[in-house]
Amino acid sequence: MRWFETPSFDFVSTHRKAYIFSATLFVASLAIILVKGLQYGIDFRGGKEFVVSFSEPIEVADVREALVEPLGSTPEVKRFGADTDLMIRTDAEGTINEVQGLLLGGLADAFEGVETSVEKTYIVSPRFAEDLKIGAINSILFAVSIIFLYILIRFRYWYYSLGAVVALIHDVVIVLGIFTLLSDWVPFSIQIDQAMIAAFLTIVGYSLNDTVVVFDRIRENSKAYKQLAFSDMVNRSLNDTLSRTVITSITTLFVVVILFVFGGEVLKGFSLALIIGVILGTYSSLFIGSAMIVELKTLRAKKD
C-alpha cells in the first residue's frame, strides 16, 4: 500500500465533477423509482405463506424453480426448522386454498415419489403489509434524524450534519434506483423486504462511520493547521484518512462478495445491496460529504 503512504490527491477541486456525476445518478434513480415504482416483496405487498413438509430433504433452489410456472411468479423459499420443512411465500392471485392446490400440484409434478403436506398456512394481509411499510419508513427517517442530531452535537456546526445526511440520502436513493432498474434482469429476488430494509440501515451505518472518521480528522486539522485555507485543510484531512478508508472498504467488500457468491439465493439481494452501498459510501465520504462542508461553510462565511 505504498501508494497511500503519503497521498496528495486533490479531492476538493474535483467536487464540481462529483456533484454532476452524483446528481445525474440521483435524478436518474428518482426517475426510475417514480416511473417504475419500488419493487416491494411480500412483506410489503401482502401474500400467502405455507409451511410445507417433505418426506425427504429437497433443495431450496429446486423447489423455487419448480413453482415459478404453476404460481406465475418466483416465490420466496426458505428452510424452516428441519431439513425436510420449507417455508414458501407467494403473491399468487386466488384464495389460499386455490394457491395451495397450485403449489402442491407443482411440487407433485416436479418431485415424483416425494410426499408433501402443508403443515401451516398464513395470509399476509395488505393491512399488515401497509403497517410494516410505514414502520420501515419511520425507522429510516428516525435513524437519519438521530444521525443529524448526533453529528450536530459532536461537531457543533450544522453544515457537518447536513453534509453527512446528504451523503446518506445520496447512497440510499441510488441503491434503491439501481435495485428498481435491475429487478427484471437479475436471476434472483431484489425486492424490498425486511432483509433489504436491514441492508439499507447497514449501509447508513457504514457510510456514517466512514464519514465521521473523515469529519474527525477535519476537526483535528482545523485546530492544528489554522494557517491553511479551509478547503486545503479538508483536502489534507481526506488524504490523511485515505489509507484507512480504502483498506476498510476493501476488507468489507471481501466479506460481502463472499456472502454474495456463497450465501445462497436468499442472501444475494441483501449482499448485493451491501456491495453497492459500501462502494457508494466510500465515494460519498470522499467526494460528497466533505465537499458539502466546504460549500456550506463558504456560503455561511459570505453571508456573515
C-alpha positions in Angstrom: 0.0 0.0 0.0 2.9 2.4 -0.7 0.6 4.4 -2.9 -1.2 5.5 0.2 1.8 6.3 2.5 1.9 10.0 1.6 -1.1 10.6 -0.7 -1.7 14.1 -2.1 -4.8 13.8 -4.1 -6.8 17.0 -4.7 -10.3 15.8 -3.8 -11.8 19.2 -3.2 -11.0 20.5 -6.7 -13.0 17.7 -8.3 -16.2 18.3 -6.3 -17.9 20.0 -9.3 -17.4 16.9 -11.4 -18.5 14.7 -8.4 -21.7 16.9 -8.0 -22.6 16.4 -11.7 -21.9 12.7 -11.5 -23.9 12.2 -8.3 -26.7 14.5 -9.4 -27.1 12.5 -12.6 -27.2 9.2 -10.7 -29.5 10.6 -8.0 -32.0 12.2 -10.5 -31.9 9.1 -12.7 -32.6 6.9 -9.6 -35.5 9.1 -8.6 -36.9 9.0 -12.1 -36.7 5.2 -12.3 -38.3 4.8 -8.8 -41.2 7.2 -9.8 -41.8 5.7 -13.2 -41.4 2.0 -12.4 -42.2 2.1 -8.7 -40.4 0.3 -5.9 -40.5 -3.4 -6.2 -41.9 -4.5 -2.8 -41.7 -8.0 -1.5 -44.5 -10.0 0.1 -43.7 -8.3 3.4 -45.0 -5.0 2.0 -47.5 -6.2 -0.7 -49.3 -8.9 1.2 -49.5 -12.5 0.1 -49.7 -16.1 1.3 -47.3 -18.2 3.3 -47.1 -22.0 3.5 -45.0 -24.3 5.7 -44.6 -27.5 3.6 -43.2 -30.7 4.9 -41.4 -33.2 2.5 -40.8 -36.9 3.1 -37.1 -36.3 2.3 -34.8 -33.2 2.1 -35.3 -31.1 -1.1 -33.0 -28.4 -2.4 -34.5 -24.9 -1.9 -33.4 -23.8 -5.4 -35.2 -26.8 -7.0 -38.4 -26.0 -5.2 -38.3 -22.3 -6.2 -37.7 -23.2 -9.8 -40.4 -25.8 -9.8 -43.1 -23.4 -8.5 -42.4 -20.5 -10.9 -44.7 -21.8 -13.7 -47.7 -23.0 -11.6 -47.7 -19.9 -9.3 -47.0 -17.4 -12.1 -44.1 -15.7 -10.2 -41.0 -16.6 -8.3 -41.9 -17.5 -4.7 -39.7 -17.0 -1.6 -38.5 -20.3 -0.4 -36.5 -20.8 2.9 -35.6 -23.6 5.2 -38.0 -23.8 8.2 -36.6 -25.8 11.1 -35.9 -29.3 9.9 -34.2 -30.2 6.6 -37.5 -31.6 5.3 -39.5 -28.4 6.1 -39.7 -25.3 3.8 -41.5 -22.0 4.2 -42.9 -20.9 0.8 -44.3 -17.3 0.4 -46.0 -16.2 -2.8 -48.2 -13.3 -4.0 -50.1 -15.6 -6.5 -53.7 -14.5 -7.0 -56.6 -16.6 -5.8 -57.9 -17.8 -2.4 -55.5 -19.5 -0.1 -57.0 -22.9 -0.9 -56.6 -22.3 -4.7 -53.0 -21.3 -4.3 -52.3 -24.2 -2.0 -53.7 -26.5 -4.7 -51.4 -25.0 -7.3 -48.4 -25.3 -5.0 -49.0 -28.9 -4.2 -49.7 -29.7 -7.8 -46.4 -28.1 -8.9 -44.4 -29.9 -6.2 -46.1 -33.3 -7.1 -45.2 -32.8 -10.8 -41.6 -31.8 -10.1 -40.8 -34.3 -7.3 -42.4 -37.6 -8.1 -42.3 -40.1 -5.3 -41.8 -37.4 -2.7 -44.7 -37.0 -0.3 -45.6 -33.4 0.6 -48.0 -31.9 3.1 -48.9 -28.4 4.1 -48.4 -28.0 7.9 -49.3 -24.4 8.2 -50.8 -21.6 6.2 -50.8 -17.9 6.8 -52.1 -14.8 4.9 -50.0 -11.7 5.0 -52.8 -9.1 4.8 -52.4 -5.8 2.9 -53.2 -4.0 6.2 -50.3 -5.7 7.9 -48.1 -5.1 4.9 -49.0 -1.4 5.0 -48.3 -1.1 8.7 -44.9 -2.8 8.1 -44.2 -0.4 5.2 -44.9 2.6 7.5 -42.8 1.2 10.2 -39.8 0.7 7.8 -40.1 4.3 6.5 -40.3 5.6 10.1 -37.3 3.6 11.2 -35.2 5.1 8.3 -36.4 8.6 9.0 -35.8 8.2 12.7 -32.3 6.9 12.1 -31.4 9.8 9.8 -32.8 12.3 12.3 -30.8 10.9 15.2 -27.7 10.9 13.0 -28.3 14.6 12.2 -28.5 15.4 15.9 -25.5 13.2 16.8 -23.3 14.9 14.2 -24.6 18.4 15.3 -23.8 17.7 18.9 -20.4 16.1 18.2 -19.1 18.6 15.7 -21.1 21.7 16.8 -21.7 23.1 13.3 -24.9 22.4 11.3 -23.1 22.0 8.0 -21.3 18.9 9.3 -24.8 17.4 10.0 -26.2 18.4 6.6 -23.2 17.1 4.8 -23.5 13.7 6.5 -27.2 13.4 5.9 -26.9 14.5 2.2 -24.3 11.8 1.7 -26.5 9.1 3.4 -29.6 10.1 1.4 -27.4 10.0 -1.8 -26.3 6.5 -1.0 -29.7 5.0 -0.2 -31.6 6.6 -3.1 -29.1 5.5 -5.6 -29.1 1.9 -4.3 -32.9 1.9 -4.5 -32.8 3.2 -8.0 -30.3 0.5 -9.1 -32.4 -2.2 -7.5 -35.6 -0.9 -9.1 -33.8 -0.9 -12.5 -32.3 -4.4 -12.1 -35.4 -6.0 -10.7 -36.5 -7.5 -14.0 -33.0 -8.5 -15.1 -31.2 -10.3 -12.3 -31.9 -14.0 -11.7 -32.6 -13.6 -8.0 -35.0 -11.5 -5.9 -34.0 -8.0 -5.1 -37.5 -6.9 -4.0 -37.8 -4.6 -1.0 -38.5 -6.7 2.1 -37.5 -6.8 5.7 -34.0 -8.1 4.9 -33.5 -5.3 2.4 -34.5 -2.7 5.0 -31.8 -4.2 7.2 -29.4 -3.9 4.4 -30.2 -0.2 3.9 -29.8 0.5 7.6 -26.5 -1.3 7.4 -25.5 0.9 4.5 -26.4 4.0 6.5 -24.3 2.8 9.4 -21.3 2.0 7.3 -21.5 5.3 5.4 -21.9 7.3 8.6 -18.9 5.5 10.2 -16.7 6.4 7.2 -18.0 10.0 7.2 -17.4 10.5 10.9 -13.8 9.4 10.7 -13.2 11.9 7.9 -15.0 14.7 9.9 -13.0 13.9 13.0 -9.8 14.4 11.1 -11.1 17.7 9.6 -11.9 18.9 13.1 -8.4 17.9 14.4 -6.6 19.5 11.4 -8.7 22.7 11.7 -7.0 23.2 15.1 -3.5 22.1 14.0 -3.4 23.9 10.7 -5.1 27.2 11.3 -2.9 28.9 8.7 -4.3 26.7 5.9 -7.3 27.7 3.8 -10.3 25.6 4.9 -10.6 23.8 1.5 -6.9 22.9 1.7 -7.3 21.6 5.2 -10.2 19.4 4.2 -8.2 18.1 1.3 -5.3 17.3 3.7 -7.7 15.5 6.1 -9.1 13.4 3.2 -5.6 12.3 2.3 -4.7 11.6 5.9 -7.6 9.2 6.2 -7.4 7.8 2.7 -5.4 4.6 3.6 -7.8 3.8 6.4 -10.9 4.4 4.2 -9.6 2.3 1.3 -8.4 -0.6 3.4 -11.7 -0.7 5.4 -13.7 -0.6 2.2 -11.7 -3.4 0.5 -11.8 -5.7 3.5 -15.6 -5.1 3.9 -16.1 -5.8 0.2 -14.2 -9.1 0.5 -16.7 -10.3 3.1 -19.9 -9.2 1.3 -18.7 -10.5 -2.0 -18.1 -13.9 -0.4 -21.6 -13.7 1.1 -23.0 -12.9 -2.3 -21.2 -15.8 -4.0 -21.7 -18.5 -1.3 -24.5 -17.2 0.8 -27.3 -18.8 -1.2 -30.2 -17.4 -3.2 -32.0 -15.8 -0.2 -28.9 -13.6 0.7 -28.0 -12.5 -2.8 -30.2 -9.4 -2.8 -29.1 -8.4 0.7 -25.4 -8.8 -0.1 -25.7 -7.1 -3.4 -27.2 -4.1 -1.6 -24.2 -4.1 0.8 -21.7 -4.3 -2.1 -23.2 -1.3 -3.9 -23.6 0.5 -0.5 -20.0 0.1 0.5 -18.8 1.4 -2.8 -21.2 4.4 -2.7 -20.5 5.0 1.0 -16.8 5.3 0.4 -17.3 7.5 -2.7 -19.7 9.8 -0.8 -17.4 10.2 2.2 -14.5 11.3 -0.1 -16.4 13.4 -2.6 -19.8 14.4 -1.4 -19.9 14.8 2.4 -16.6 16.7 2.7 -17.3 18.8 -0.4 -20.7 19.8 1.1 -18.9 21.0 4.3 -16.6 23.3 2.2 -19.5 24.6 0.1 -21.8 25.3 3.1 -19.0 26.9 5.2 -18.1 29.1 2.3 -21.8 30.2 1.9 -22.0 30.9 5.6 -18.9 33.0 5.5 -20.2 35.0 2.6 -23.5 35.7 4.5 -21.6 36.7 7.6 
